[in-house]
C-alpha cells in the first residue's frame, strides 16, 4: 500500500493524463474497408444520424479506401494505419451532415476540465471550415435524418481556416464537465452557415457547398491547468 502511494506521488501527471476515448486512433477494426460508408469497421465508433462516414486503412484492397491515396485525395495517417472521413454539405438547402460518435471509458467528472484534441486534414471538397465541434452527452445522440444536428457544442480550432491538405492540423478546446457525460460526438453543430470561409474549387457551382475532413487521434484528457492543453507532441 505504501509503494502504491509513493508511485502516485511520483507520477501524478501520468495517472491524470489518461485518454478517455476508446480506439482513439481507429486502429482496432473488424475488417478492411473496400467501399464508402464503412465506419462501422472501426470498433467503438458509430453514426448518430443517417450519415455514413468513411473508414480508410492501409489494409484496404482498393485504392479508393486506402490512406496515402484514396477517393477523397488521401493522407498518410497521423499515427498507425487508419483514419475516418466525414462529409458536411449543403446543396440548394438540401443538407447532408456526417458525424462520429463513441462512448467514453468512464463518465466525466462534474466541474473537471478536459483537454479535447483532434487531428484533421482537408480532403477533396469545395470549401474549408474554421472549426469542427464536439458534443458531450449523458445519453446516445440519435437522429433519423442526415441533416445538421444543432446543439450547444465545444468549438475545436487552431485559430485559422482548416485548409491544409498536405499535413495534419491539431485542433483543440477545453471542456468543463457538467458531470456524467458518457458519449462524445464529432461534427458540425453550428447554427451558422460555415460554408462561407474559404472556397477551395472556384470553378464548381457555388451553390454546392461541401467540406470533407479526415479525422485521426481523438483525445479527451483531464487537466488541472488549461495551459497543459496544447498541440505539442
C-alpha positions as CSV (number, residue, x, y, z in Angstrom):
1,X,0.0,0.0,0.0
2,X,2.9,2.3,0.8
3,X,4.5,1.6,-2.5
4,X,1.3,2.5,-4.4
5,X,1.1,5.8,-2.5
6,X,4.7,6.6,-3.5
7,X,4.1,5.8,-7.2
8,X,1.0,8.1,-7.2
9,X,3.1,10.8,-5.6
10,X,5.9,10.4,-8.1
11,X,3.8,10.0,-11.3
12,X,0.6,12.0,-10.8
13,X,0.7,13.6,-14.3
14,X,0.9,10.1,-15.9
15,X,-2.1,8.9,-14.0
16,X,-4.0,12.0,-14.6
17,X,-3.4,12.1,-18.4
18,X,-5.4,9.1,-19.4
19,X,-7.2,9.5,-22.8
20,X,-10.9,8.7,-22.2
21,X,-11.5,7.9,-25.9
22,X,-11.6,4.2,-26.8
23,X,-10.0,3.3,-30.1
24,X,-9.0,6.9,-30.4
25,X,-6.8,6.3,-33.4
26,X,-9.2,4.0,-35.3
27,X,-6.7,1.1,-35.3
28,X,-8.9,-1.6,-33.8
29,X,-11.0,-2.8,-36.6
30,X,-13.2,-5.8,-37.6
31,X,-12.2,-5.7,-41.3
32,X,-10.6,-3.7,-44.1
33,X,-12.6,-1.0,-45.9
34,X,-13.4,-1.5,-49.6
35,X,-16.4,0.8,-50.1
36,X,-17.9,4.1,-48.9
37,X,-19.6,4.4,-45.5
38,X,-17.9,1.6,-43.7
39,X,-17.3,3.5,-40.4
40,X,-18.7,0.5,-38.5
41,X,-15.4,-1.4,-39.2
42,X,-13.7,0.8,-36.6
43,X,-14.6,-0.7,-33.3
44,X,-16.5,1.5,-30.7
45,X,-17.4,4.2,-33.3
46,X,-20.9,4.7,-34.8
47,X,-23.1,7.3,-36.5
48,X,-25.7,9.2,-34.5
49,X,-27.8,10.0,-37.7
50,X,-28.3,8.6,-41.2
51,X,-24.9,9.9,-42.4
52,X,-22.3,7.4,-43.4
53,X,-18.7,8.4,-42.5
54,X,-15.9,6.7,-44.4
55,X,-13.2,4.5,-43.0
56,X,-9.7,4.5,-44.6
57,X,-7.0,2.0,-43.8
58,X,-3.7,0.8,-45.2
59,X,-5.1,-2.7,-45.4
60,X,-7.7,-1.8,-48.0
61,X,-7.5,-3.9,-51.2
62,X,-8.9,-0.9,-53.2
63,X,-7.1,2.3,-54.0
64,X,-10.3,4.3,-53.2
65,X,-10.2,3.4,-49.4
66,X,-6.5,3.2,-48.7
67,X,-4.7,6.1,-46.9
68,X,-2.0,7.9,-48.8
69,X,-4.1,8.0,-52.0
70,X,-7.8,7.5,-52.0
71,X,-11.2,8.7,-53.4
72,X,-11.0,11.8,-51.2
73,X,-7.5,12.8,-52.1
74,X,-5.7,10.8,-49.5
75,X,-3.4,11.4,-46.5
76,X,-0.8,9.3,-44.6
77,X,-2.3,8.5,-41.2
78,X,-1.3,10.8,-38.4
79,X,-0.5,7.6,-36.5
80,X,-1.0,3.9,-37.1
81,X,-2.7,2.7,-40.3
82,X,-6.2,4.2,-40.4
83,X,-8.4,7.2,-40.0
84,X,-12.0,8.4,-40.6
85,X,-13.6,10.9,-43.0
86,X,-16.7,13.0,-42.5
87,X,-18.6,15.0,-45.1
88,X,-20.6,18.2,-44.5
89,X,-22.6,19.5,-47.4
90,X,-25.5,21.7,-48.4
91,X,-26.8,21.6,-51.9
92,X,-29.5,24.2,-52.5
93,X,-30.5,23.9,-48.8
94,X,-30.5,20.1,-49.0
95,X,-28.3,19.1,-46.1
96,X,-26.2,16.0,-45.6
97,X,-24.0,16.1,-42.4
98,X,-22.0,13.2,-41.1
99,X,-20.9,12.7,-37.5
100,X,-18.8,10.2,-35.5
101,X,-19.9,9.1,-32.0
102,X,-18.4,6.9,-29.3
103,X,-18.8,6.1,-25.7
104,X,-16.1,7.2,-23.2
105,X,-14.1,4.9,-20.9
106,X,-15.7,6.5,-17.9
107,X,-18.3,9.3,-17.3
108,X,-16.9,12.8,-17.0
109,X,-16.5,14.3,-13.5
110,X,-18.5,17.4,-12.6
111,X,-16.5,20.7,-12.9
112,X,-13.4,18.8,-14.1
113,X,-11.7,20.5,-17.1
114,X,-10.8,18.3,-20.1
115,X,-8.5,18.9,-23.0
116,X,-10.1,17.8,-26.2
117,X,-7.9,17.4,-29.3
118,X,-8.4,16.0,-32.8
119,X,-6.1,15.9,-35.8
120,X,-7.7,16.8,-39.1
121,X,-6.7,17.2,-42.7
122,X,-8.8,18.6,-45.6
123,X,-9.8,16.1,-48.3
124,X,-11.1,16.9,-51.8
125,X,-14.1,19.2,-51.4
126,X,-15.4,22.7,-52.4
127,X,-15.0,24.6,-49.1
128,X,-12.8,24.7,-46.0
129,X,-14.1,25.5,-42.5
130,X,-12.5,27.2,-39.5
131,X,-13.7,24.7,-36.9
132,X,-15.1,21.3,-36.0
133,X,-17.3,20.8,-33.0
134,X,-17.8,18.1,-30.3
135,X,-20.8,17.4,-28.1
136,X,-20.6,15.6,-24.8
137,X,-23.8,13.9,-23.7
138,X,-25.1,11.6,-20.9
139,X,-27.1,9.5,-23.4
140,X,-26.6,8.5,-27.1
141,X,-27.4,11.1,-29.7
142,X,-29.9,9.8,-32.2
143,X,-31.4,11.5,-35.3
144,X,-33.3,9.7,-38.1
145,X,-32.2,12.2,-40.7
146,X,-28.9,13.2,-42.2
147,X,-29.3,16.9,-41.6
148,X,-27.2,19.1,-39.4
149,X,-27.6,18.4,-35.7
150,X,-27.8,21.8,-34.0
151,X,-26.8,21.6,-30.3
152,X,-24.7,23.5,-27.9
153,X,-21.1,22.4,-28.7
154,X,-17.5,22.9,-27.9
155,X,-15.6,24.5,-30.8
156,X,-12.3,23.0,-31.8
157,X,-9.9,25.1,-33.8
158,X,-6.4,26.2,-34.3
159,X,-7.1,29.9,-34.9
160,X,-7.2,29.7,-38.7
161,X,-9.2,28.2,-41.5
162,X,-8.5,24.5,-41.8
163,X,-7.3,24.4,-45.4
164,X,-4.3,22.1,-45.2
165,X,-4.4,19.0,-47.4
166,X,-0.7,18.2,-47.1
167,X,-0.4,17.7,-43.3
168,X,-2.5,17.1,-40.2
169,X,-3.7,20.0,-38.2
170,X,-4.3,19.8,-34.4
171,X,-7.5,21.4,-33.3
172,X,-8.4,21.7,-29.6
173,X,-10.6,23.1,-26.9
174,X,-11.2,23.0,-23.1
175,X,-14.5,21.4,-21.9
176,X,-15.7,21.9,-18.3
177,X,-17.9,18.9,-17.5
178,X,-21.4,19.1,-16.2
179,X,-20.9,15.6,-14.8
180,X,-22.0,12.2,-16.0
181,X,-21.3,12.7,-19.7
182,X,-20.7,9.3,-21.3
183,X,-20.7,10.0,-25.1
184,X,-18.6,12.1,-27.4
185,X,-19.9,13.2,-30.9
186,X,-17.7,14.9,-33.5
187,X,-19.0,17.0,-36.4
188,X,-20.6,20.4,-37.3
189,X,-23.2,21.7,-34.8
190,X,-23.3,25.4,-35.5
191,X,-26.5,27.3,-36.5
192,X,-24.4,29.4,-38.8
193,X,-23.7,28.7,-42.5
194,X,-20.0,27.9,-42.1
195,X,-19.6,27.4,-45.9
196,X,-18.5,31.0,-46.2
197,X,-14.9,30.7,-45.0
198,X,-12.7,29.6,-47.9
199,X,-13.8,28.3,-51.3
200,X,-11.4,25.6,-52.5
201,X,-12.7,25.0,-56.0
202,X,-13.9,28.3,-57.6
203,X,-14.8,26.6,-60.9
204,X,-17.5,24.5,-59.2
205,X,-21.1,25.5,-58.7
206,X,-21.0,27.9,-55.7
207,X,-24.4,26.6,-54.6
208,X,-22.9,23.2,-53.9
209,X,-21.2,23.7,-50.5
210,X,-19.2,20.8,-49.2
211,X,-16.4,20.2,-46.7
212,X,-14.6,16.9,-46.2
213,X,-12.2,16.2,-43.3
214,X,-10.1,13.3,-42.4
215,X,-10.1,12.6,-38.7
216,X,-7.4,10.9,-36.6
217,X,-6.1,10.6,-33.0
218,X,-9.1,11.9,-30.9
219,X,-8.3,12.6,-27.3
220,X,-10.2,13.7,-24.1
221,X,-7.8,14.1,-21.2
222,X,-8.5,15.6,-17.8
223,X,-6.2,18.6,-17.0
224,X,-5.7,20.7,-13.9
225,X,-4.2,23.6,-15.8
226,X,-5.6,24.7,-19.1
227,X,-2.1,25.6,-20.3
228,X,-1.4,21.9,-20.4
229,X,-3.8,21.6,-23.3
230,X,-1.5,22.2,-26.2
231,X,-0.7,20.6,-29.6
232,X,3.0,19.8,-28.9
233,X,3.7,16.0,-29.2
